[in-house]
Amino acid sequence: MKPRKIPQRKCVACQEMMPKKELIRIVRSPAGDILIDLTGKKPGRGAYLCGKVGCFKLAKKSKAFERALKVPVSADIYDRLEQDFIKVEDEFQANKEFQGDDEDGG
């Protein structure tokens, strides 16, 4: 049996290619809301980001979300996303470690 292909995505800040499950997705919903999507399955246009606050700050400074989501992103949305990002960062890292343990078990 062929090994399954792991989907790769690029962090909008550091431009590093990584497996999709190791990145946090920021999504612009069809209604125009911009929010964090930890499931990776919400409908809308997505931008991927490493689970590091430094990458988030770089994306904010370089306006990477505006380019990736193809809409202007206001400062208050960046501030709200930053607060949400800090909240979910620990949860995301814990899930990533849990999934890694799960895959090793085989």
VONU-680320 format. One line per 2 residues: for each residue x, y, z of C-alpha. Coordinates in steps of 0.5 Angstrom, whole numbers, plus 2048, in hexadecimal, padded with zeros to 3 digits. Each point is the difference from the previous one (the first is absolute). Example, Ala and Ser with C-alpha at 12.3 -4.5 7.8 and 13.67 -1.06 7.14 Angstrom:
<nodes>
819 7F7 810; 802 807 7FE .
</nodes>
This chain:
<nodes>
800 800 800; 802 807 7FE .
802 805 806; 7FB 805 801 .
802 807 7FD; 800 805 806 .
7FD 807 7FE; 805 805 800 .
7FF 808 801; 804 806 801 .
800 805 806; 7FE 807 7FE .
805 803 804; 807 7FC 800 .
7FE 7FC 7F9; 802 7F9 803 .
7FD 7FA 7FD; 7FD 7FC 805 .
7FB 7FA 801; 7F9 803 800 .
7FE 7FD 807; 806 804 803 .
7FD 807 7FE; 7FB 804 803 .
7FB 802 7FA; 7FD 807 800 .
7F9 800 7FC; 7FC 806 7FD .
7F9 7FD 800; 7FB 801 7FA .
7FD 805 805; 806 804 800 .
802 7FE 807; 808 7FF 802 .
801 7FB 805; 805 7FA 802 .
7FE 7F9 7FE; 803 7FB 804 .
7FC 7FA 7FC; 803 803 7F9 .
7F9 7FE 7FE; 7FC 806 800 .
7FD 803 7F9; 804 806 7FD .
807 803 7FE; 805 7FD 805 .
807 803 802; 805 7FB 804 .
805 802 805; 805 7FD 804 .
7FE 7FF 808; 805 806 802 .
7FE 806 802; 806 803 7FD .
7FD 7FE 7F9; 7F9 803 802 .
804 807 801; 804 7FF 7FA .
7F9 7FF 7FC; 7FD 806 803 .
806 804 7FF; 801 7FE 7F8 .
7F8 800 7FF; 801 7F9 7FE .
7F8 7FE 802; 7FE 806 7FB .
804 7FD 7FA; 7FE 7F8 802 .
7F8 802 802; 800 805 7FA .
7FC 805 805; 802 806 804 .
801 7FE 807; 7FF 806 805 .
805 801 806; 7FA 7FD 805 .
7FF 7FA 7FC; 808 7FF 801 .
7FF 801 807; 7FA 7FB 801 .
804 7FB 7FC; 806 801 804 .
7FD 7FF 807; 7FC 7FA 7FD .
807 7FD 7FD; 803 801 807 .
7FA 7FC 803; 800 7FA 7FB .
808 800 800; 800 7FB 806 .
7FA 7FC 7FE; 803 800 7F9 .
807 7FD 802; 7FD 7FB 805 .
7FC 7FD 7FA; 806 800 7FC .
804 7FC 805; 7FA 7FC 801 .
7FF 7FE 7F8; 808 7FF 800 .
7FF 7FB 806; 7FA 7FD 7FC .
803 7FF 7F9; 807 7FC 804 .
7FB 7FB 803; 7FF 7FE 7F9 .
</nodes>
